[in-house]
Amino acid sequence: MNVTDWLAIIGALLGAIGTGLGVITTWDLLSKNRVKLRVTPKAAWVNRDGTVLTAAAPAPAGYDPSGGRPPNQFAIHVVNLSSFAVTISEVGLGRRDGGLRTVFAFPELSDGRSWPVRLESREAVTAFCDPPPTPLPSPLRDRVAYAATDCGVVKYGTSPGFDRFVDDLVRKGSEATS
């Protein structure tokens, strides 16, 4: 092998490395420009004195910080995982296919801010909403909470505690209608 062959091999390797790094950089830039939200629905216990307890998962056996009381509100916790600020303009329950939605208009926010709420990068807010009246609307049976931004991006989430809370509401709704 002469010098020209070695230069061709080194040039091909460097070209492949450069192409790979270019693809990674492009993917990273496109990823940074996407709205990323984590939506976690929770069951909430709100006391008269304003103290709040939320749970995304059922309490383990033998541990019940709520004293056996059923949750009295929905809580939808939204975290902005984007690298830029977003405005959350709508939270509620619905279907992932974009079908029927139950919107919680002007929910009470955990930190007393006004609705709609602007979240900076890595900032979070919890929206508290009263449970819907029985019988339950069909979107609630899908057990998916959502948060929508001003720019129309909708993100969904669910949790085991939320599923149990909804099961209790569905059972109460079916008992009320029968």
LINHUBEL-V29062 format. One record per residue. PHI is phi in whole degrees, 0 to 359 (none if undefined). D_CENTER is the distance of its C-alpha to the mean C-alpha in Angstrom with 2 decimals. Layout:
BEGIN
PHI,D_CENTER
PHI,D_CENTER
END
This chain:
BEGIN
none,59.63
260,60.42
299,58.50
296,57.24
296,55.62
296,53.86
296,52.63
294,51.29
294,49.38
297,47.96
297,47.03
294,45.27
297,43.28
295,42.31
295,41.38
294,39.11
296,37.44
298,37.03
296,35.54
299,33.03
294,32.03
296,31.79
295,29.38
297,27.18
296,27.31
297,26.48
299,23.43
297,22.28
295,22.88
295,21.05
293,18.00
292,18.11
268,18.18
263,14.89
282,11.78
236,9.19
233,5.71
253,3.61
250,0.83
234,4.52
283,7.16
222,10.47
272,14.09
228,15.87
245,19.55
247,20.82
274,24.54
298,27.14
280,27.64
95,24.06
288,22.93
230,19.49
231,18.40
237,14.92
217,14.37
267,11.64
228,14.71
300,18.14
290,20.76
294,23.41
303,26.79
84,28.97
233,26.30
224,25.18
293,24.43
273,24.05
70,27.67
85,27.09
283,25.64
286,22.96
300,19.71
247,20.36
210,17.02
272,13.39
229,11.01
242,7.44
266,6.55
239,5.13
244,6.92
273,8.95
265,10.22
287,12.62
269,16.26
216,16.67
284,15.64
225,13.53
251,13.80
271,11.11
250,13.43
205,11.84
227,9.45
169,10.54
240,11.13
185,12.46
250,13.40
297,12.20
281,15.67
83,15.16
287,17.57
303,17.79
225,15.19
253,15.48
268,14.64
263,14.70
283,17.14
49,17.54
290,15.47
280,16.86
261,15.13
298,15.51
251,17.82
77,19.80
288,18.77
265,19.26
260,17.03
291,15.87
245,14.63
263,15.11
250,13.18
286,15.38
302,14.58
68,13.03
264,12.72
228,10.28
212,10.59
243,10.34
257,11.32
257,13.85
223,15.12
290,18.17
298,18.04
293,19.55
292,23.26
273,24.75
289,25.32
285,21.69
291,20.64
299,20.06
299,16.39
294,15.69
292,17.55
280,15.10
58,12.60
232,9.44
265,7.16
218,6.19
226,6.40
241,9.61
263,11.65
299,15.42
274,16.24
93,14.74
280,11.87
242,9.28
238,6.05
241,5.33
198,4.64
213,7.65
204,9.90
298,13.72
296,14.29
295,12.41
302,14.56
294,17.60
299,17.05
294,16.82
303,19.87
297,21.73
293,21.09
296,22.16
298,25.20
297,26.12
295,25.80
288,28.07
291,30.50
289,30.72
271,31.55
262,34.06
END
